[in-house]
Amino acid sequence: MALAESIAFALFAMVTVGSAAGVVLVRDVWHSALLLGVSLISVAVFYVMNQAAFVATMQILVYVGGVLILITFAVMLTREDESVIEVTP
């Protein structure tokens, strides 16, 4: 059982570090927000592994459900429409 837990921890550690690095390195804001969601969900998995289900639930509800949705709305509302070509006379 300890071997399976160690493998799961290593897998989610790689996912967490990779997605956190992607948040910083990706140029597109939309992809960065999605990678932030992956990072926050994988942190919630660590809480579940430590038998802290309430903290994991709050992590998902507050951060993924609240903060990430707020970031998503901000990205969608502030993006410039690239298909509109402005013609000046």
N, C-alpha and C positions, 0 to 999 in steps of 0.2 A: 504494500500500500504506500509506503514511503517513496518508493521509486516512481510510482505514478504521480504522486503529488509533486515530486521534484521536477519531473518532466513537464507537468502542467504549469508549474511556476516559471520554469525557464521559457516555455513557449509564450506565456502571457507577458513575461518580462521583455522578451524580444519585440512583441507586438506593441507594448507600451512605449518602449524606447524608440522604436522605428516610427510609430505614428507621432510621437512628440517631436522627433527630429523633422518629420515631414511637415508639421505645423509651421515650423520656422523656415524650412528650406523651399517649400512650394510657393510659386509666384502667384498662383490664382487664389483669391480670397475664399472662394466657394469651396475649393478642395481643401484648403487649410481648415475651414470650419468643420468639414466632414472628418478630417483626420483628428481634430480636437475631440469630436464625439467618440471616435474609436478609442482614443487615449483615455477619456473619462470612463467609458464602459469597461475597459480593461483594468482600470484602477478599482472599479466596483467588484470585479472578479477577485482581486486580491483580498478585499474585505470579506467576500464569501468564503474564500479559502481559510481565512482566520476566524471563521464562525462568528462574524459580526454582520448578521443579515440586516439588522436595522440600519446600520451605517451604510451598507451597500444600497439599500432601498432609498435612503435619503440622497446618496450620491447620484443615483439615476434620476430621481424625481427632481431634485433641485438643480443639479448641474446640467445633466443631459436634457432634462425636460424643460428647464427654465432658461438657463444662461445660453445654451446652445441654440434654442429656438429664438431667443432675442438676437443673437449674433446673426442667425440666418435671416431674420426679418430685416435687420439693418443692412446686410449685404444685398438683399433683393431690392430694398427701397432706395439705396444709394448708388446702385450700378448705373452707368451710362448705357444708353441703348446704342450699340455700335452699328445697327442696321440703318439708323436715321442719318442721312447725310445732310449737313447744314450747308445751304447755298447762300452766299452773301452776294448782294447785287453790286 
